Amino acid sequence: MFPRSFRNASLTGLMPHRCLTKRDPFMIRRPACGTILPFLMASQETGGWTHLQPCGKTQAMSRNAPSAPDTTLLAAADLPHLWLPYTQMQTAPFPVEAARTSGSRITLADGRELVDGVAAWWTACHGYSHPHIHAALVRQAEQMPHVMFGGMVHEPATRLAARLAALLPGDLERVFFTDSGSVAMEVAIKMAVQYHINRGTTGRTKILSFRGGYHGDTLGMMSICDPEEGMHSLFAGVLPEQVLADLPVDAGSMTRLETLLTERGDSIAAMVTEPLVQGAGGMLFHDPEVLRRLRGLCDRHGILLILDEIFTGFGRTGTMFACEQAGIVPDILALSKALTGGTMALAATVARRHVFEAFLSDSAGHALMHGPTFMANPLACAVANASLDLFESEPRLEQVAAISAQLAQELEPCRALPGVKDVRVLGAIGVVELETLDNPDALRRAFVERGVWIRPFRNIVYLTPAFTITPKELTRLTTAIVDVLREAA
């Protein structure tokens, strides 16, 4: 859908890597072309930047008016030491460098400011550097930044667990803390399989998941992601074989799922889905009725229902938790991302009473044998409690409703553009789906040039802003999307 200039454009880096040595400049030779590349060095004497020339000479540069070397020929692989996520380092463009964040703004190392449209991978629901969260972090750091959670508990964790249990529907009341969404989902799967083992049920070892789904990058999670999604297809011969189905969004897919469960239900320990929105699969929405169908099927076939609310939890879809819109209670639910307001790494796997009770026994072998080193980190738990304070004291869900209305209005012009397949909004999620997207890096560069941080992927351009974004900032994001797609059409 894009003209040749857009398809072939390369997102060049806008700020090269800083050399962290103080007086010993170094150069990096790029193997592909043999060119000696200049980099920046922090100057101990002046506190400014020193620009290293290929000949070894230097010239002072002001912090306030940097003159970054041309990085047109640089690729991500030219970054010393770093290995970036989801990146072919040989061909990916050199990344921009963030220096500071505040509210919905990211300040780059070269002084430019971007309005963040994705809230740090869907986490910074209160915006960056909220003073209440910052104060909680500093206070906890002075008292107890970390302590082991084996045989020992602490107030930030016990308080956070109690508050989560009070917020979540039904009897979701037992909280197991981890440090990432993928691990929280690994624990959920482990709980589900062992639940059946502890109850003396044999043969229930499979997990049923759905096309379009994504649940993380660890080996167990890779096995339940959509294999057609692409990121994990190389591991097809390594991963355990699970059960994949279509979400029951209509009568035909519902019938197929019922047939599958009739034939194979006795081998399935749990059914896993992302409620209302399959995020990394392409921001695919489904109706709350789908969740009610899944709950009914699980009840009829003795299967545990696991909801992955890593992305959807904490207001993103318009309610505190997405499952509330369906009026159902899963057996196990996973949380992360916005749990700490995007400040610290923390996740939680929350189980209902009957799941927890299946692990109670005189036998040590029936215990849940899992325990990450930084489980229930006090700093992260204190920050998560501060985040929950803000949901109680500030009008977050009302802000989400306002964002939703503004996204629907301001993204609607995209629907008339050539190459646009769909425009959809749910809560604080706005999506423009394209027929094809050949070069997302070109779009990313165009967005940066307009002062916004938007990360297209697959065939979508989307927004998941902080709930505290101002209407003016949000308009800047939506206007950038409309303008860039119109120019590219």
VEXMI-512780 format. One record per residue (C-alpha): x, y, z; residue number from 1. Coordinates in steps of 0.1 Angstrom, whole numbers, plus 2048, in hexadecimal, padded with zeros to 3 digits. Layout:
N
{atom {X,Y,Z},NUM}
...
***
This chain:
489
{atom {800,800,800},1}
{atom {81D,817,805},2}
{atom {832,828,7E9},3}
{atom {855,81D,7E2},4}
{atom {864,839,7F6},5}
{atom {852,82D,815},6}
{atom {857,808,80F},7}
{atom {87D,80C,80B},8}
{atom {883,826,825},9}
{atom {899,81E,842},10}
{atom {894,82C,865},11}
{atom {8B6,83A,86C},12}
{atom {8C1,83F,890},13}
{atom {8BC,861,89E},14}
{atom {8D6,85F,8BA},15}
{atom {8F3,847,8BB},16}
{atom {8FF,833,8D9},17}
{atom {912,846,8F3},18}
{atom {934,839,8FC},19}
{atom {934,836,922},20}
{atom {95A,838,927},21}
{atom {966,859,934},22}
{atom {987,860,922},23}
{atom {98E,841,90D},24}
{atom {97B,846,8EC},25}
{atom {973,828,8D8},26}
{atom {967,821,8B5},27}
{atom {951,806,8A7},28}
{atom {958,7F5,886},29}
{atom {93A,7E9,874},30}
{atom {943,7C8,864},31}
{atom {92C,7CB,847},32}
{atom {93D,7EA,838},33}
{atom {95D,7EE,84C},34}
{atom {955,812,854},35}
{atom {963,822,873},36}
{atom {945,832,884},37}
{atom {946,850,89C},38}
{atom {934,84E,8BD},39}
{atom {92E,864,8DA},40}
{atom {941,865,8FA},41}
{atom {937,874,91B},42}
{atom {951,88E,925},43}
{atom {95B,88D,949},44}
{atom {96A,8B0,948},45}
{atom {94E,8C3,937},46}
{atom {92F,8AE,93F},47}
{atom {926,8B2,91B},48}
{atom {92A,89B,8FD},49}
{atom {94A,895,8E9},50}
{atom {946,88C,8C4},51}
{atom {960,872,8BA},52}
{atom {96D,877,897},53}
{atom {97B,85A,883},54}
{atom {99D,86A,884},55}
{atom {99C,86A,8AA},56}
{atom {998,890,8AD},57}
{atom {97B,89D,8C2},58}
{atom {966,8BB,8C4},59}
{atom {950,8C7,8E1},60}
{atom {92B,8C5,8DE},61}
{atom {911,8D6,8F3},62}
{atom {8F7,8C1,906},63}
{atom {8DD,8DA,8FC},64}
{atom {8E6,8DA,8D7},65}
{atom {8F4,8B8,8CD},66}
{atom {8FF,8B2,8AA},67}
{atom {8FA,88C,8A7},68}
{atom {90F,879,88D},69}
{atom {8FD,86E,86F},70}
{atom {8F0,84A,875},71}
{atom {8E2,844,853},72}
{atom {8F9,826,84E},73}
{atom {8F4,818,871},74}
{atom {8DF,7F9,87A},75}
{atom {8D4,7EC,89B},76}
{atom {8F2,7D5,89B},77}
{atom {909,7F3,89E},78}
{atom {8FD,7F7,8C2},79}
{atom {919,7EB,8D8},80}
{atom {910,7CE,8EE},81}
{atom {8EA,7D1,8ED},82}
{atom {8D2,7B7,8DE},83}
{atom {8B0,7C6,8D7},84}
{atom {88E,7B4,8DA},85}
{atom {87B,7A9,8BB},86}
{atom {897,7B7,8A5},87}
{atom {8AB,7AA,888},88}
{atom {8CA,7BD,893},89}
{atom {8DB,7BC,871},90}
{atom {8BF,7CD,85E},91}
{atom {8AC,7E1,878},92}
{atom {8B2,806,87A},93}
{atom {8C6,816,895},94}
{atom {8AF,81E,8B2},95}
{atom {8A7,840,8C1},96}
{atom {8B4,846,8E5},97}
{atom {89D,850,901},98}
{atom {8AB,866,91D},99}
{atom {88D,871,932},100}
{atom {868,86A,936},101}
{atom {84C,87E,946},102}
{atom {826,87B,942},103}
{atom {820,870,91E},104}
{atom {841,87E,911},105}
{atom {862,86E,909},106}
{atom {881,884,905},107}
{atom {89B,877,8EF},108}
{atom {8C0,87A,8F5},109}
{atom {8C3,894,8D9},110}
{atom {8A9,8AA,8EB},111}
{atom {88A,8A3,8D5},112}
{atom {86A,89A,8E7},113}
{atom {851,87F,8DC},114}
{atom {82D,87A,8E7},115}
{atom {82C,855,8F0},116}
{atom {80F,843,8E0},117}
{atom {816,820,8EE},118}
{atom {81C,827,913},119}
{atom {83C,813,915},120}
{atom {82E,7F3,906},121}
{atom {80C,7F8,916},122}
{atom {818,7FD,93A},123}
{atom {81A,822,944},124}
{atom {7F5,826,94A},125}
{atom {7FA,844,961},126}
{atom {814,854,94A},127}
{atom {839,855,952},128}
{atom {848,860,973},129}
{atom {828,865,986},130}
{atom {832,876,9A7},131}
{atom {81E,85E,9BD},132}
{atom {82E,840,9AE},133}
{atom {850,850,9AF},134}
{atom {84C,858,9D4},135}
{atom {842,834,9DC},136}
{atom {860,827,9C9},137}
{atom {878,83E,9DC},138}
{atom {868,836,9FE},139}
{atom {86A,810,9F9},140}
{atom {88E,812,9EB},141}
{atom {899,823,A0C},142}
{atom {888,808,A21},143}
{atom {88C,7E7,A0F},144}
{atom {892,7E4,9EA},145}
{atom {892,7BE,9E9},146}
{atom {890,7A0,9FF},147}
{atom {88A,77B,9F6},148}
{atom {866,76F,9F6},149}
{atom {86D,74B,A00},150}
{atom {863,745,A24},151}
{atom {85F,76B,A28},152}
{atom {845,785,A1E},153}
{atom {843,7AA,A20},154}
{atom {828,7C5,A23},155}
{atom {829,7D3,9FF},156}
{atom {822,7B0,9F1},157}
{atom {807,7A6,A0A},158}
{atom {7F5,7C7,A06},159}
{atom {7F7,7C5,9E0},160}
{atom {7EA,7A2,9DF},161}
{atom {7CC,7AB,9F5},162}
{atom {7C4,7C9,9DF},163}
{atom {7C6,7B5,9BF},164}
{atom {7AF,79A,9CE},165}
{atom {796,7B6,9D8},166}
{atom {796,7C5,9B5},167}
{atom {794,7A5,9A1},168}
{atom {772,794,99B},169}
{atom {766,776,9AE},170}
{atom {77D,762,9C4},171}
{atom {79D,769,9B1},172}
{atom {7B0,76D,9D2},173}
{atom {7D2,75B,9D1},174}
{atom {7EE,770,9C2},175}
{atom {80F,761,9B6},176}
{atom {828,77D,9AD},177}
{atom {841,77B,991},178}
{atom {855,794,97D},179}
{atom {848,793,95A},180}
{atom {828,78C,946},181}
{atom {837,76D,935},182}
{atom {841,75E,956},183}
{atom {81F,766,966},184}
{atom {80F,752,949},185}
{atom {828,736,94D},186}
{atom {81D,734,972},187}
{atom {7F9,734,967},188}
{atom {7FE,716,950},189}
{atom {812,704,96B},190}
{atom {7F6,70A,984},191}
{atom {7DC,6FC,96C},192}
{atom {7EF,6DC,963},193}
{atom {7F8,6D5,987},194}
{atom {7D5,6DD,993},195}
{atom {7C9,6BE,980},196}
{atom {7E6,6A9,98B},197}
{atom {7E1,6B2,9AF},198}
{atom {7BC,6A8,9AC},199}
{atom {7C6,686,99E},200}
{atom {7BA,68D,97B},201}
{atom {7D0,67E,960},202}
{atom {7D5,688,93C},203}
{atom {7CD,6AD,93E},204}
{atom {7EE,6BA,932},205}
{atom {7E5,6D0,914},206}
{atom {7DE,6F5,912},207}
{atom {7C4,702,8FA},208}
{atom {7CB,725,8EC},209}
{atom {7BE,739,8CF},210}
{atom {7C9,746,8AD},211}
{atom {7D5,76A,8AF},212}
{atom {7E0,765,8D3},213}
{atom {801,76F,8E3},214}
{atom {80C,767,906},215}
{atom {831,76D,908},216}
{atom {853,762,8FB},217}
{atom {85D,747,914},218}
{atom {85D,723,907},219}
{atom {83C,71A,918},220}
{atom {82B,739,90B},221}
{atom {839,735,8E8},222}
{atom {827,713,8E7},223}
{atom {805,723,8EC},224}
{atom {80A,742,8D6},225}
{atom {7FB,741,8B3},226}
{atom {815,72F,89E},227}
{atom {80B,743,87F},228}
{atom {812,763,891},229}
{atom {836,75F,887},230}
{atom {84D,768,8A4},231}
{atom {851,744,8B0},232}
{atom {84C,72F,891},233}
{atom {871,725,891},234}
{atom {86B,711,8B0},235}
{atom {84F,6FC,8A3},236}
{atom {863,6DC,8A7},237}
{atom {86F,6E4,8CA},238}
{atom {84F,6F0,8DC},239}
{atom {836,6D9,8EC},240}
{atom {818,6D4,8D6},241}
{atom {7F8,6E4,8E4},242}
{atom {7D5,6E9,8D8},243}
{atom {7CD,707,8C1},244}
{atom {7AA,713,8B8},245}
{atom {797,731,8AB},246}
{atom {786,748,8C3},247}
{atom {760,740,8C3},248}
{atom {756,761,8B4},249}
{atom {739,753,8A0},250}
{atom {723,734,89E},251}
{atom {73B,722,887},252}
{atom {75A,726,89C},253}
{atom {746,71E,8BB},254}
{atom {73B,6FD,8AC},255}
{atom {75F,6F4,8A2},256}
{atom {76B,6FC,8C5},257}
{atom {750,6E7,8D5},258}
{atom {759,6CA,8BE},259}
{atom {77D,6CD,8C7},260}
{atom {776,6CC,8EC},261}
{atom {75F,6AE,8E8},262}
{atom {77B,69C,8D7},263}
{atom {799,6A8,8EB},264}
{atom {78C,6B9,90B},265}
{atom {798,69E,922},266}
{atom {7BC,6A6,919},267}
{atom {7B9,6CC,91E},268}
{atom {7C3,6DB,940},269}
{atom {7BB,6FF,938},270}
{atom {7AE,717,91E},271}
{atom {7C2,738,91A},272}
{atom {7B8,758,909},273}
{atom {7BD,77E,90A},274}
{atom {79B,78D,914},275}
{atom {78C,7A6,8FB},276}
{atom {7AD,7AE,8E9},277}
{atom {7C8,798,8DA},278}
{atom {7E3,7B2,8DD},279}
{atom {803,7A6,8CC},280}
{atom {7EF,792,8B3},281}
{atom {7E4,7B2,8A3},282}
{atom {7CD,7C4,8BC},283}
{atom {7B0,7AC,8B3},284}
{atom {790,7B3,8C6},285}
{atom {775,79B,8CF},286}
{atom {753,79F,8E1},287}
{atom {74F,798,906},288}
{atom {736,77C,8FC},289}
{atom {754,768,8F0},290}
{atom {762,767,913},291}
{atom {740,75B,920},292}
{atom {740,73F,907},293}
{atom {763,735,912},294}
{atom {75A,735,936},295}
{atom {73C,71E,92F},296}
{atom {750,706,91A},297}
{atom {76B,703,935},298}
{atom {751,6FC,950},299}
{atom {741,6E1,93B},300}
{atom {762,6D0,933},301}
{atom {774,6D3,954},302}
{atom {78E,6EB,946},303}
{atom {79E,708,958},304}
{atom {79A,72A,947},305}
{atom {7B9,740,948},306}
{atom {7B6,765,93E},307}
{atom {7D5,777,933},308}
{atom {7CE,79B,93F},309}
{atom {7F3,7A5,93C},310}
{atom {7E9,7C0,922},311}
{atom {7C4,7C5,92A},312}
{atom {7C6,7C8,950},313}
{atom {7C3,7E9,962},314}
{atom {7AB,7FD,94D},315}
{atom {7B9,7F9,92A},316}
{atom {798,7EC,91B},317}
{atom {781,804,92F},318}
{atom {77C,7EF,94E},319}
{atom {795,7E7,969},320}
{atom {798,7C4,95B},321}
{atom {78C,7B8,939},322}
{atom {77A,79A,947},323}
{atom {762,7B1,95A},324}
{atom {751,7BA,939},325}
{atom {747,795,934},326}
{atom {73C,790,958},327}
{atom {752,771,95C},328}
{atom {76C,765,975},329}
{atom {78A,752,966},330}
{atom {79A,736,97B},331}
{atom {7BC,747,977},332}
{atom {7C5,76A,96C},333}
{atom {7E7,779,963},334}
{atom {7F0,79E,968},335}
{atom {80F,7B3,960},336}
{atom {817,7D2,94A},337}
{atom {802,7ED,95B},338}
{atom {803,7DC,97D},339}
{atom {81F,7F4,988},340}
{atom {814,810,971},341}
{atom {832,809,95A},342}
{atom {84C,810,974},343}
{atom {859,7EE,980},344}
{atom {859,7CA,973},345}
{atom {83E,7B6,986},346}
{atom {823,79D,97D},347}
{atom {809,788,98F},348}
{atom {7F7,768,98A},349}
{atom {7D6,767,99D},350}
{atom {7C3,747,9A4},351}
{atom {7A0,740,9B0},352}
{atom {79B,72E,9D1},353}
{atom {794,70C,9C3},354}
{atom {7B5,70D,9AF},355}
{atom {7C9,717,9CD},356}
{atom {7B9,6FC,9E3},357}
{atom {7C3,6E1,9CB},358}
{atom {7E7,6E8,9D5},359}
{atom {7E1,6E4,9FA},360}
{atom {7ED,6C2,A06},361}
{atom {802,6AF,A20},362}
{atom {818,6A7,A02},363}
{atom {834,6C0,9FA},364}
{atom {832,6B3,9D6},365}
{atom {810,6C4,9D2},366}
{atom {81E,6E7,9D8},367}
{atom {823,700,9BC},368}
{atom {849,6FD,9B6},369}
{atom {851,71E,9A7},370}
{atom {862,73D,9B5},371}
{atom {874,758,9A1},372}
{atom {891,768,9B3},373}
{atom {882,78B,9B1},374}
{atom {85E,77F,9B8},375}
{atom {849,79A,9CA},376}
{atom {866,7B3,9C9},377}
{atom {85D,7CD,9E4},378}
{atom {866,7EA,9CD},379}
{atom {84E,7DD,9B2},380}
{atom {833,7D5,9CB},381}
{atom {835,7F8,9DA},382}
{atom {832,808,9B8},383}
{atom {815,7F1,9AF},384}
{atom {803,7FC,9CF},385}
{atom {809,820,9C5},386}
{atom {7FB,819,9A3},387}
{atom {7DB,80B,9B2},388}
{atom {7D9,82A,9C8},389}
{atom {7D7,83F,9A8},390}
{atom {7BB,829,99A},391}
{atom {7A8,831,9BB},392}
{atom {7B0,856,9BD},393}
{atom {7B1,861,999},394}
{atom {796,85C,97E},395}
{atom {7A8,843,969},396}
{atom {78B,830,95A},397}
{atom {77A,851,952},398}
{atom {79A,85C,940},399}
{atom {799,83B,92C},400}
{atom {776,842,921},401}
{atom {780,865,915},402}
{atom {79E,857,903},403}
{atom {788,83D,8F2},404}
{atom {770,857,8E5},405}
{atom {78C,86D,8D8},406}
{atom {79D,850,8C7},407}
{atom {77D,845,8B6},408}
{atom {777,868,8A9},409}
{atom {79A,871,89F},410}
{atom {7A5,850,88F},411}
{atom {785,84D,87A},412}
{atom {793,861,85D},413}
{atom {7AC,844,857},414}
{atom {78F,82E,84D},415}
{atom {78C,840,82C},416}
{atom {7B1,83E,823},417}
{atom {7BE,825,809},418}
{atom {7CD,806,818},419}
{atom {7BA,809,839},420}
{atom {7A7,7E9,841},421}
{atom {798,7F2,863},422}
{atom {797,80C,87E},423}
{atom {78D,800,8A1},424}
{atom {78D,80D,8C5},425}
{atom {788,7FC,8E6},426}
{atom {78F,80F,906},427}
{atom {7B1,820,903},428}
{atom {7BB,80B,8E5},429}
{atom {7B8,81A,8C2},430}
{atom {7C1,805,8A3},431}
{atom {7C5,80D,87F},432}
{atom {7C8,7EC,86C},433}
{atom {7D8,7ED,84A},434}
{atom {7D5,7D6,82D},435}
{atom {7FB,7D1,82D},436}
{atom {818,7E2,83F},437}
{atom {839,7DA,82D},438}
{atom {850,7F1,840},439}
{atom {846,7FA,863},440}
{atom {868,80A,869},441}
{atom {860,825,84F},442}
{atom {840,82E,861},443}
{atom {852,82F,882},444}
{atom {86B,848,874},445}
{atom {84F,85D,866},446}
{atom {83E,85D,888},447}
{atom {85E,867,89A},448}
{atom {863,883,882},449}
{atom {840,890,88C},450}
{atom {849,88E,8B1},451}
{atom {836,86F,8BB},452}
{atom {840,84C,8C6},453}
{atom {82A,833,8B4},454}
{atom {835,80F,8AD},455}
{atom {822,7FE,890},456}
{atom {825,7D9,88F},457}
{atom {817,7BD,879},458}
{atom {7FD,7D0,864},459}
{atom {7F0,7E9,87E},460}
{atom {7F7,80C,88B},461}
{atom {7EA,80F,8AE},462}
{atom {7E8,825,8CD},463}
{atom {7E8,81A,8F1},464}
{atom {7EF,83B,903},465}
{atom {7F3,842,928},466}
{atom {7D1,849,938},467}
{atom {7DE,86B,943},468}
{atom {7E6,877,920},469}
{atom {7D7,899,918},470}
{atom {7BE,89E,8FC},471}
{atom {7D7,8B4,8EA},472}
{atom {7F2,899,8EC},473}
{atom {7DA,87E,8E0},474}
{atom {7D0,894,8C3},475}
{atom {7F5,897,8BA},476}
{atom {7F7,871,8B8},477}
{atom {7D7,86C,8A4},478}
{atom {7E0,888,88C},479}
{atom {802,879,886},480}
{atom {7F2,857,87D},481}
{atom {7D9,867,865},482}
{atom {7F3,87D,855},483}
{atom {80D,862,851},484}
{atom {7F5,848,843},485}
{atom {7E6,862,82B},486}
{atom {809,86C,81E},487}
{atom {812,847,81A},488}
{atom {7F3,83E,808},489}
***
